[in-house]
Amino acid sequence: MFDNIREDWHTYERDWARQGLWVMLVYRFGRWRYGIENRVLRWPFSFLYKLLKVLSQIMTGIDLPCEVRLGRRFLIEHFGGLIISGDAVFGDDCVVRNGVTVGLRHRGVRGAPVIGDRVDIGAGAKVLGPIRIGNDVAIGANAVVIHDVPDGCLAVGVPARIISRGKATSTHAAAGAAISSGNDSHADVGASAS
């Protein structure tokens, strides 16, 4: 537990004020208490965990049950409105932002997402159902992901469209070339908005 807390401390840039760090401390404590085999000895720690969990939910707006399986260096970038199902699984180096829901697709139907390593989940995104999100995936803000996403892809939109990183990079480069050559069709929109 203490090695994980030390790593969390570094992940959150040694800043006690970050609400994600406090949620991670409560999460680590909740996981640790399951290591106490004697139920009578575990009971006071379970009671304390439940109290701390409710307090952290009220103070941060983050619901991260200790049943979630988190990889190393899990980062909650912004607090508020973050809900993660106890059945979810995250790989290493994942980043989630405010308003994200990772959980069941339908009430009463088991099956939460399994999320790979180095996944970046944008603000307001919903990742729902028994799906697999590959490694090195970026999920755009407010995307609703209900299907598997292969390694190295982007998921954007409602419902989410899957875009390979190679295609996204070439599209982005083409847009940049159009802007630098003066063929930006959106230039008038920005000028009229100011």
C-alpha positions in Angstrom: 0.0 0.0 0.0 2.7 2.5 0.9 4.7 2.0 -2.3 1.5 2.7 -4.2 0.8 5.8 -2.1 4.4 7.0 -2.7 3.9 6.6 -6.4 0.6 8.4 -6.3 2.4 11.3 -4.5 4.8 11.6 -7.4 2.0 11.2 -10.0 0.1 14.1 -8.4 3.3 16.2 -8.5 3.7 16.2 -4.7 0.7 18.6 -4.4 -1.5 17.9 -1.3 -4.2 20.2 -2.7 -5.1 18.0 -5.6 -8.4 16.3 -4.9 -7.5 13.3 -7.0 -4.7 12.5 -4.6 -7.1 12.4 -1.6 -9.4 10.1 -3.5 -6.5 7.8 -4.3 -5.5 7.7 -0.7 -9.0 6.5 0.3 -9.0 4.0 -2.6 -5.6 2.6 -1.5 -6.8 2.3 2.1 -10.0 0.5 0.9 -7.9 -2.0 -1.1 -5.5 -2.5 1.8 -8.2 -3.5 4.2 -9.2 -6.5 2.1 -5.8 -8.0 3.0 -7.0 -8.4 6.6 -8.4 -11.9 6.6 -10.1 -11.9 10.0 -13.5 -10.3 9.5 -13.7 -9.1 13.1 -10.3 -7.3 12.8 -11.3 -5.9 9.3 -14.6 -4.5 10.5 -13.4 -1.2 12.0 -11.2 -0.6 9.0 -14.2 -1.3 6.7 -16.3 1.2 8.7 -13.6 3.8 8.5 -13.2 3.2 4.8 -16.9 3.7 4.1 -16.9 6.9 6.1 -13.9 8.2 4.3 -15.3 7.2 0.9 -18.6 9.1 1.6 -16.6 12.2 2.7 -14.4 12.1 -0.3 -17.4 11.7 -2.6 -19.1 14.8 -1.0 -15.8 16.8 -1.1 -14.6 15.9 -4.5 -17.6 14.6 -6.6 -15.5 11.5 -7.4 -16.9 8.0 -7.0 -14.0 5.5 -7.1 -14.8 2.3 -5.2 -12.0 0.2 -3.9 -13.2 -2.8 -6.0 -12.0 -1.0 -9.2 -8.7 -2.5 -10.4 -6.4 0.3 -11.2 -2.9 0.1 -12.8 0.0 2.2 -11.7 0.1 6.1 -11.9 -3.7 6.5 -12.3 -4.3 10.3 -12.7 -7.5 12.1 -12.0 -6.7 15.3 -13.9 -9.8 17.4 -12.7 -12.3 16.6 -10.0 -16.1 16.6 -10.1 -18.7 14.3 -11.6 -16.3 11.3 -12.0 -18.1 8.0 -11.7 -16.3 4.6 -12.1 -18.0 1.3 -11.7 -16.5 -1.2 -9.2 -16.2 -3.7 -12.1 -14.0 -1.5 -14.3 -10.3 -2.3 -14.9 -7.7 0.3 -15.8 -4.1 -0.3 -17.0 -1.1 1.8 -16.2 -0.7 5.5 -16.8 -4.3 6.3 -17.5 -5.7 9.8 -17.2 -9.4 10.7 -16.6 -11.0 14.1 -16.3 -14.1 15.6 -14.8 -17.5 14.4 -15.9 -16.3 11.0 -17.0 -18.4 7.9 -16.4 -16.9 4.4 -16.8 -19.4 1.7 -16.1 -22.3 -0.5 -16.9 -24.3 0.1 -20.1 -27.6 -1.1 -18.6 -28.7 -1.2 -15.0 -28.6 -4.7 -13.6 -26.5 -6.1 -16.5 -22.9 -7.0 -15.5 -20.0 -6.0 -17.6 -17.8 -2.9 -17.3 -15.0 -1.7 -19.5 -11.5 -3.0 -19.5 -9.2 -0.1 -20.3 -5.6 -0.6 -21.4 -2.4 1.3 -20.7 -1.8 5.0 -21.4 -5.4 5.8 -22.1 -6.4 9.4 -22.0 -10.1 10.0 -21.3 -11.4 13.5 -22.1 -13.9 15.5 -20.0 -17.5 14.4 -20.0 -16.7 11.1 -21.9 -18.8 8.0 -21.2 -17.2 4.6 -21.6 -20.0 2.0 -21.1 -20.5 -1.8 -21.2 -18.4 -4.9 -21.4 -15.9 -3.4 -23.9 -12.2 -3.3 -24.3 -10.2 -0.1 -24.8 -6.8 -0.8 -26.2 -3.4 0.7 -25.2 -2.4 4.2 -26.3 -6.0 5.3 -26.9 -7.4 8.9 -26.7 -11.1 9.3 -26.0 -12.3 12.8 -26.9 -14.3 15.1 -24.6 -18.0 14.1 -24.4 -17.5 11.0 -26.5 -19.9 8.0 -25.8 -17.9 4.8 -26.3 -20.0 1.6 -26.4 -17.8 -0.5 -28.7 -14.2 -1.8 -28.5 -11.5 0.6 -29.4 -8.3 -0.9 -30.9 -4.8 0.0 -29.8 -3.5 3.4 -30.8 -6.8 4.9 -31.9 -9.0 8.0 -31.2 -12.6 7.7 -30.2 -14.7 10.8 -30.8 -18.3 11.8 -31.1 -21.7 10.4 -30.0 -21.7 7.5 -30.5 -18.0 7.4 -30.7 -16.3 7.0 -34.1 -13.0 5.2 -34.1 -10.2 7.0 -36.0 -6.7 5.5 -36.4 -3.9 7.8 -35.2 -2.3 7.7 -38.7 -5.5 9.0 -40.3 -6.0 11.6 -37.6 -2.4 12.8 -37.9 -2.7 13.2 -41.7 -6.0 15.0 -41.4 -4.6 17.3 -38.8 -1.5 18.0 -41.0 -3.7 18.7 -44.0 -5.8 21.2 -42.0 -2.5 22.9 -40.8 -1.3 23.1 -44.4 -4.6 24.7 -45.5 -4.3 27.3 -42.8 -0.7 28.2 -43.5 -1.5 28.5 -47.3 -4.4 30.8 -46.5 -7.1 28.4 -47.5 -8.7 28.3 -44.1 -12.5 28.3 -44.6 -13.0 28.9 -40.9 -10.9 32.1 -40.7 -14.0 34.3 -41.2 -15.9 32.6 -38.3 -13.2 33.4 -35.8 -12.9 36.9 -37.0 -16.6 37.6 -36.9 -16.8 36.1 -33.4 -14.3 38.6 -32.0 
